[in-house]
């Protein structure tokens, strides 16, 4: 069989596997995989440098399927190229990532062919996609990471990081705001290692895009400073390959290839193309479509003779040759630049360098204290000096939330200075979180930052970081009513509980400057979990740790900070963040009045819930039912810690615009209120 016939056979294998899987599952989207099979075939078997035998090789090209509902494209290509499985410790397991049996059980429990691509579940998937726009936005972070890594580690004659990022997207990705935010940023940064291929098929689930989406996408992206190309026939693999070659030759701009396709191409019998996008074809249409492909009508999940071999001779050989060449280059690099090579090894294993926490500050007792954001800024600057691949920035509020890295040589990441450690995301909170995901997926330790209230804008990408189990870091300042006069639009109420509800997401709200230090000490050691550090705008007292327990107790989520003299409290006072000072003040008053109280600082519910029951009971003894929790946020969820007879002092409304002291008095966040509630609970009125 000649090469053209093998090309078409391979393309139709991708199509028919997709058709059969969707039909058997009676669930999924067959149209886009049918239309885009030539594109994905061309990318993988003719263009990309990717070794299926080592899918985490550092210099591999990245492929992102942003229109993740077309996941059968992903599962078909991963299976046909025989991509190998890798475990969470980055070890290749010697078995396929996706088997034919997985495809037979598409969208079924336990299959490695789920409904949408999932990074933590299937090797060869570079990022979890499904919510439209997230994949392309994340790919911008990957492209930024490639620029950063290349600028830091490449040397003349040693192009250690020289890969490209390809993302496939559809009309939905173009409509979602996060995609627009990310495209604007990518154009500003001139990310010429980034190529998006836009499947311009004019169809969404509701029908033709003319009902809601009639803009000129090409003109929009030219306005973003992208290089825009067009391929008029999605089945012309030579024109696709030529366009991708133009991308690789283009410098100083990212590339958008607009690919004109007809959804469900190859099925001339289906009239309703919106239906073919979102539903299985049905038994009769499956047969007619296969007949149009020259395929055995009754064959299911057929991989014809020669297809595996064709992929092995294409991407298999090209990828293996590229990887071996890189490994030889890296061996020479290690000889010449051993320290840099060690850093690259550590990056790839998500390890930290020796003495990564040296010189972290220790704050002396001070009743006037220091703002959480200021302590956080000091810690970030120390960490970034100790960890060369630690970088990040803010959604335009860096000077306010103190996330600017100010040490000599930190610099700004801009098109001319890709070594910069300060990243300017602009007022793009959603794209910021997605870009940080892309950086983390590229193994950088990256952080994004803004005011806590605007975590709502970033939340969809934060949720994906938890789903992917990647160690992103978000720094949120202005954690409560410290905004004062800015009023309820800037005062978070429900954000704490809503983000605590995200499975696998670690949220830490430290109560003083030394707890801020300990929060980062915990966060930096995470390898498979994202974290949020939520800090105050206003100064918080720095506690005298010779009088109160060590801030190192933060590592267990909650700890006894102050206790009754005999260690047998009548009442437990629980606080987080700025409210720790409130309950400490109340504790001192109660103690002076002969009432035995215990102060529990609880900066992280998530960490505390993962402690042994014996430890949790030692902090919150079950026999002490008189409990008060104090937090400037929603009271929802606190019943798990205060119990049925306890009391929560929190927010049942939005905040208000007034000076902070007036707000604290108005909403009852003062020691006097806690003392009164404690006495009421104990019947000591």
N, C-alpha and C positions, 0 to 999 in steps of 0.2 A: 504494500500500500504506500503511495507517495505521501510526501509530507503534508500537502494540502488536504488530502483525504483524512490523514491522521488528525490534523487540526480540527476539521469539522466533526470527526468522530468524537474527539475529546470534548468539544463544545456541546455536542448533543448528549454526551454522557452526563455532563453537569446538569443540563436541562431535564433529562429524563429522571435522574436521581431526585431532583427537586420536585418534579411532578409526582412521582411515585410516593415520596415521603409525605408530601402535603395531602395527597389523596388518602393514603392509609391512615394518617392521623386525623383526617377530616377536620384539619385545622391548619391555618398558616396562609402564606401568600405565595402563590406560584408564579404570578405574572412577572415580577421584577427579576427573579432568577432566570426565567426564560429569556427575558430581553437582554440582560446584562452578562449572560454566560460568555459571549465573545470577549467582552472587556476583561472580565476576571481571568479568563484563560490567557489572554494576551499579557496582562500584567504579570501573572505568576509564571507562565511557562516561557515567555519571551523576554521579559524585561527585568523583573525584580532579582536582586541578589539576596537570596534567602535559602538557607540550607535546611531542608526538612529534617535532616538527622540531628541538627543542633539549632532548634528554633529560638534559643535565647543568646546565640552568638552576638556579641555587642555591636558589631558593625553591619548587621543585617538591615535591609530595607524593611520599613514598617508598612503594614496594610491595615487600614481601618474601614470597616463596613458601617458607615454612619446610619444608613437606612437599614437598621438592624432587623426589620421585619423580613428582609430578604435573606435571612440567616442560612437558608439551604445553599446559597452560593458559598458561604463560608464552610459549611460542613462537607459539601461536595469537594471543594478544592483541597481542604485539609486531608480528606480521605484519599483522594486520587494522587496527591503528592506524597502521601504516607508520612506526614509530619509526626514526629515522635513526641510522646508524652513526657512532661517534666513535672517534678513534684515541688512543693513549696520551699524545699531546701535547694532548689535549682539543680537537681540531679536528673539526668535523662534516664528514663525507666526501661528503655528497650522494647517499647510496645507502641502501637499507633495511638495518636491522640484521639482520633475519631475512626471507629470501625464501621464496616458496612452494616453490622448489626445495630450500632448506634443510630445510623440513618434510618434503618427499618423501624426504629422506635423513636423517631423524631417527635419531639414535644411530649415524650412520656417520662414518667418518673425514673430517674437513674440513668437516663440516656445522656451521653456526651454530645448530643445534638439537641439542645434545648430550643425554646421558641425564639430567643434572641441571643446573640453572641455574649458569652460571659467569660471575662478575663480569668477569674480565679478558678474556673471550672475546667476550661479546655485550653491546652497548650496550642499556640499558634494564633490565638485571639489576643490582640495587643491591647484592647480595651473593651469594656462592657458597653454595648450600645443597645438602643431600643427607644428611649426618649429622644425624639428627633432633634437634631442639632448638636447633641452632646458629643457625638463621635468627631465631627469636624472641628468643634471647639477644642476637644482634647488633643486632636492632631496638631493644633497650633502649639500647645505645650511641648509636644514631642519634637517639633521643629526647632523651637527655642532651645530645648535641651541639647539637641544635636549641635546647634551653633555654639552653645556654651561649652560643651565638652570638647569640641574641635578646637575652640579658641584657647582653652586651658591646656589641652594635652597633646595636640598635634605639634609636630616639629618638622623642620625641613627634611623631606625624604621619608617622613613617617606620618602618613595620613591615617591615624588610628581610628578616628571617627569621621566617616565620609559617606554616610548613608542618606537615603531619601525617604520621605514619608508620603504615602499615597492614601488618599481617602476618597471613598465612593459615597456620594450623597444623592438625595432626591429633592423633589419639590418641598416636602415637609421640612427638610433641613434648611432650605433656603428661606422658608417662611418664619421659622422660629427665630426669636430675637437673639438667642445665645450664639447662633451661627453668624449673624450680622456683626455682633460685638467682636467675635473672634476674628472674622475676616478683616474688619477694620484694623485691628491690632496687628495682624499678620502682614497686611499691606504696609503699615507704618514701619514695621521692623524689617521689611524687605526679605522675608523668609524664602529664599530661593531653593531651599531643600524641601519645599512643601508643594504638593500637587493635589488639587481636588478635582475629581471627575463628577460632573453634575449630570445625572440621568434626567434629561429633559423630555419626560414622557407625557406631560400635560394632564396627568391623572392623579387624583387622590381618592380616598374612600368615598367621598360624597359625589364625585364626578369629575368633569373636566375642570382644570384649574382656572378657566376663565370666570368661574363664579366667584372667585376670591383673590386671584393672584395673576395680575396682568402686567406687572412691571417688566422692564427690560433688564434682565439679570446681567447680561453682558455689560451694559452701560454702568450698572451699579458697581460691578467689580472693577471696571476700569477706573471708576471714581475712587475705589479703595486702593488703587495703584497696583493692581494685579495684572499679570499677562493673561489675556483671554484668548483661547483658541476654540475652534468649533470643528467637530466631526459630525458630518451630516448623516452618516449611516452607522448605527451601532453594531452592524454585522461585518463591517469592513475592518478586519483585524490589521491589515497593513496600514490603513490610515490612522487607526488607533495607535499603533506602534510608532508611526512617524510623529504624531502629536506628542507622545511621551518623550521622544527624542528631543523635540523642541523644548520641552520643559527642562530636560537635563542640561541643555545648552544655554538656558536663560539665566542670567545673573542679576541679582539685585531686586527681584520681584518673585512672589509666589505665583503659581500658575493655576488657572481654572480652565479645564477642558469641558466645554458644553457638548454633551453627547446626545444627539437626537435619536430617541428610540421609540418604539411602539410596544407598549406593555403587552406581554404575552405573545411576542413575535413568534411566528411559526405555527400559530393556531388561527387560521383564517376563518374558522367556523364560529368563534365566539364574538358576538356582536357587542355585548356590554363589557367594555374594557375595565370599567370600575369594578365590576363583579369579578373579573378574572384577577384583578389586583388583590382582592381580599378573601377569596373563597377557593376551595378546591375546584378542579375543573369538572369533576363528575366522570363516571366510568366511560360514557360514550365519547365525551370530548377528549379524554385521555387517549383513547384509541385513535381518534381522528388526528390528534396532534402528533402522536408517534408515527402514524402513517405519513404525515407531512415531512417528518424527519427521516423517513426511510428506515424506521425502527421496527423491530418485532412488536406487534400490537399488544400481545399478551405477556410479553416479558416484563418482569418487575425487578427493579434494583439491579439492572444489568450493567456490568462493566465489561465491554467487549474485549476480546484478546487484543493486546497491543497498546491499550490505553495507559495502563500503569507504566509500561516500558517507555511510552512516549513522554510522559511527565518526568520519568527518571532521567531520560536522555536530555531533557530540557532544563527545568529548574533544578532537578536533582544534581546533574553534573555541574551546571553553572554555579549553583549555590555551594556545592562541596569544594569546587576549585577556588571560589572566592574566599571561602572560610579558611581553607588550608593556606592560601596565599597570605591572608591576614594573620593567621597564627604564626607563620614564619616571620612576617614583619614585626609582630608583637614580641617574638622571642628576641629579635635583634634590638628592639626598642628597650626591652627589659635589661639587656646588657648595658645599653648606653644611658638609660634613664631609669635606674632601679626604683627610686623613690616615687616617681610618677607612675610607674607600672604597678607598684604596690597600692597606690591610691585607686587606680582603675580596678584592681582586684577587689578592693574593699567596697567600692561603689557598686560593682556587679553583685556582690553578696549582701548588700545593704548592711555592711558593718561600719563601725565608727573607728576613726584613727585612735591610736594610743593617746591617752591624756586628753581626750576630747572635752572633758569638763574642767580642765585646769583653769584657774583664775576666775571661776564663777564667783560672783560677789557674795558676801555675807553682810547682812545689814544690821547695824547696832540698834538696840532698843531706842525707840523714839516715839513719844506720845503724839507728836505732830505727824510723824510718818512720811511716807512717800506714796505717790499714786501707783497703782498697779501697772498702769501703762509705762510709767517711767522705769520701774524695776524691770519690766519686760524688755524695754529697749536696751537696758544695760546688759541683760542676759543674752539677747539676740546678737549684740555686737561681740561679746566674748565667744559665743558658739561659732559665729561665722569666721572668726579668726582662727579657731581651732579646727574647723571642718571646712576644707577648701571647696567642697561641693555643696555647701549649705548656702542657699540664696532665696530671695523672695522680695516681696514688696506689698504695696497697698493699693487699694482702689482710690487713689488720689488723696488719701488723708494721712499719708506717711508722717508728716510733721506733727499731726495731732495725735495719732495713736502710737507714735514713737517707734515706728518700725524701720526707720531709715538707718542703714548701716553707715557709720561715720568714720571707721578706722581708715588709716592710710592705705590706699590701694583698693578700697571697696568699689568705688566707681559705679556708674550707671550702665545697665544693659541697654544699649542702643545699637542701631545698624552698624555704626562705625566702631563700637566698643563692646563686642560680644563677650568680653571677659568680665563685664560689670556684674556686681553682686546685688545691686539694688535694681529691682524691677518695677517699672511704672505701668500698672495695668490700665490707668485711666479710670473713668467712672463707669466701670464695666464689671460689677460684682459677680454676675453669673459667669461671664467668660473667665474672670479671674479664677474662680474655683475650678472650672473645667481645665484651664491651662495648667494650674497647679497639679491637677490629676495627671496631665500629660507629662509634666516634668517628673513626677514621682514614678510613673510607669517607665520612664527612662532612667530610673534609679538615682536621680538627684534627690537631696533632701530639700524640699521646697516649702515655702510658707506663703500664704496670702493673708491680707489683713484689711479690716474695715471696722466700722462701728457695729456693735452687736445687733442693733435693730435691722441692719441691712444684710444680716445673715439670711433673711427671708429671700433676698434676691439671689443668693448663692446656694440656697438649700438643695435644689435638684442635683447639682454636681457634688455637693457634700454627701448626699445620700448615695450616689454612685461610688464615691471613694470608700464608703463603708461596705457596700455590696462587693466591691472588688478586693477589699482587704488590703489596701495600700496605705503607707504611713504618711499621708498628707498632714499638714499642719495649718490650721487657721487660727489667727490671733484676732480676737474681737475685743475692742476696748469700748468704753462708755457702756458698761455692762448693766446699768440700772437707771436710777433717777439722778445720777450725777450730772446729767445734761441740764438739769435745772430748768432754766428759762426756755430752752429749746422746746420743751413741752412733750406731749404724748406721741407726736410723730417720731420723736427720737428716743423715747424711753421704752426699752423692751419690757414686756410683761409676760407674754406667752412663749417667748423664744427658748428660755431655759428648759421648760418641760417638753416642748415640741422636739428639741434636738436631743434631749435625753431619751426620747422615745425611739430614736433611730438605732436599730440593732447594730452592735459592733462599733459604735462611735463613742470614743472616750471624750467626755466633757469635763474640764477642770475649771473651777472657779475659786482661785486662791484667795485667802483672807488677809494676807499681808505680804510684804516684799519677800520675806524668806520662803513663804509658801510659793510665790511665783518662781523662785529659783528651783525649788524642788519639783514644781510642775514640769518645767522644761527638762529636768533631769530624768523624769519618768518618760516624757514624750519622746525624747531623742533616742531612747533605746527601743522604741516600738519598731517592728519590722513588717507587721501585717495588720496594722490597725491605724485608722486615722484619729486625729485628736483635735479638739478645740480648746484653746486657752482663752478664758474670758476674764478680762481685767478691768479695773476701775479707772474712771477719769480722775476722780478726786483723790487726795491723799488719804491713806488709811494708816492708823497707828501701827508701828512696827513693834511687835510684842517682845517683851523681855523673856527670852527663852531660858534664862536661868530660873525664872519663876513659873513659866508655862512650859508645856511639853515641847520637844523639838519639832520643828517644821517638817523634819524627815518623815513624820507620821503621815504626811500627805500620800506617800507611796502606797498606803493601804486604803486610800479613798476617804476614810474617816478615822479620827483618833481622839482619844481623851486628851483635851488640851489643858483643862483645869478640873479639879475634882474636890469633892468633900474631904475634909481632913482625915476621916476614917475610911475613905474609899467606898462608903455606902451612901450614895445620894438618895434623897427623897424625890428629886425632880431632875430631869435631864433637859438641858437647853442646847439646841442644835442650830448652828448657823453656817452660812456659806458666804464667801466674798466679804463685802463691806459689812455684812450683818454679824460677822464673827465678833467684831468690836462691840456691837450692841449687846450680844449675849454675854460677853466677858464683863461688860459694865454691869449688867444685871446680876451676874454671878457674884461680883464683889459686894454689891448691895445686899443680896440675899445672905451671903456668908456673914456679913457684919450683923445681920439680924438673927443669926442662929439657924438659918434654914440651909440644909445640906443640898447643894446643887452641884451638878456636873456640867461642864462645857464640852461639847463635841463639835469640833470643826469637821465639816463634811464637804470638802471641795469636789469630790467625784463620786456620784452614785454608782457609776459603772464599775470603778475599781473596787468599791466597797462590796458590791454585790458578788464579786468574784473571790472574796476572801472566805476562808473556812467559817462555817457556822459558829464554831467556838470563838473565833476572834470577833465576829459580829456581835455575839451575845456578851462578850466581855466589854464591848464599847456601849452597847445598848442592852443592859440586862433585862430579860423579859419580865422580871418581877417589879421593875420600876415602870409603872404605867403612866405616871405623871410626866408628860413630855411637852415641850414647846419647840417648834421649829420656826425660825425667822428668816425670811428671804424676800427680797424685793422682786417678786415675780408671782406668777400664778400659783395658787395653793394646790392645784391639781397634782396628785401623786404623792404628796407628803404624808398622806394617811398611812402609807406603808411603814413609816418611821415613827410617827407619833401615836399610832394606834387609835382605837375607837374613843378613848377618853381624853386624848391629847388635844393640843391647840396649835393652829398654824397662824402666824402673823404674816400675811402676804398681801397680794394685790387681787382684788375682785373687780377692779375697774382699770381703765387706762390711767395714766398719770396726769399731770397738769403742768402748766407753765408758771414757775415761781422759783425763787432762790432755793437752793438745795435744803438749807436748814428749815425753811418753812414747809417744804414738801415732806421731810422726814417727820416733822411734828404733826402735820396734817394727816399723814397716812399711818402714823403710830410706830415708826421705826426708831424707837428710843428706848434706852434701858428702863425708864420708868414704866413704860407700857408692859414690858416683859415681866418686870417685878410684880406689877398688879395682876397680870394673868397667872403668874406662878402662884401667888398667894390664893387666888381664886380657885385654882385647881386643887391646892392642898387644903382648902377650907380655912385659910389663915387671914381672912379679910379683917 
